[in-house]
Amino acid sequence: MEPGARVIDTDLDDANSAIVVARHATPISEFEIDDDGTTVADVNEDYPADDSAVVVVFEEVLEGLDDAWDVATQGSLQHLVREEPVKTYTYPESRLSVRDEAGDVIRVRRTEDGENRYVNRLRVDSVGESLVYGDDFDGVDHNHGTPRPVCLNRPGDVDLEAGNLIRVVYGNEKDIGEEYPPLLAAVQTVEVKAANPSPDILLDL
C-alpha cells in the first residue's frame, strides 16, 4: 500500500479506483476522522482495530484537477493533495485491494465469484506427493492481513515447485486436523505466476 498505488474498496461491487496518498502506522482505532473524535475503526467495525490507516483520494478527482499529476514520490502526491481542494478518505488497509497497471486486482481480501474463491498470491513452501503447502502473500486475504499457512491437493496437470508464486481458484476450505493448515478444497485452477520470485517482487506484484 505504497503512495501512488491504485486501490479499490472491496466492500463495494462496483468501486471506483482510488490512489493511496499515505499509509499510516497509526491503527484505525486511534486514527480520528472528525472533530468529535470518531475513528476509522468506529465506522469500520468489521475490520481489526489494529489495522493500519490508509488515506486515499479517488483517481477521477485527481484527473479532474491535473492530467499530469505525479505519484512517483510520496511527497509529490501529498503536496498536490495539500495544494488543491481534494477530499481524502481513510480506510482500514485490509478493506482495500491493489490493482496493477492493467487494472487487475493483485491484492484481495477474499474475492468470490459464485462459489469460487481466489487466493492470488500463494507462495509454495513445499510440494509433497499429494499436497502443496504454502503461505498466503496477498497481504489482506484470510484473517484480514495475517498471511497464514494453507495447503491444497496438487492438480496432476500442474507442475509445482517450492518457491513458486501461484494463483488458486477454489470452492471452499476444510479443516484436516490440528497438524495441518486448512485445505483449499474444490480447486478449479492453479496458475503459476512466478517461478522463484524475490522478496522485492512479492512486494511489487
Buried (B, 14 or more C-beta within 10 A) or exposed (E): BEBBBBBBBBEEEEBEBBBBBBBBEBBBBEBBBEEEEEBBBBBBEEBBBEBBBBBBBBBEBBEEBEEEBEBEEBEBBBEBBEEBEBEBBBBBBBBBBBBEEEEEBBBBBEBEEEEBBBBBBBBBBEBEEEBBBBBBBBBBBBEBBEBEEBBBBBBEEBEBEEBBBBBBBBEEBEEEEEEBBBBBEBBEBBEBBBEEBEEEEBEEB
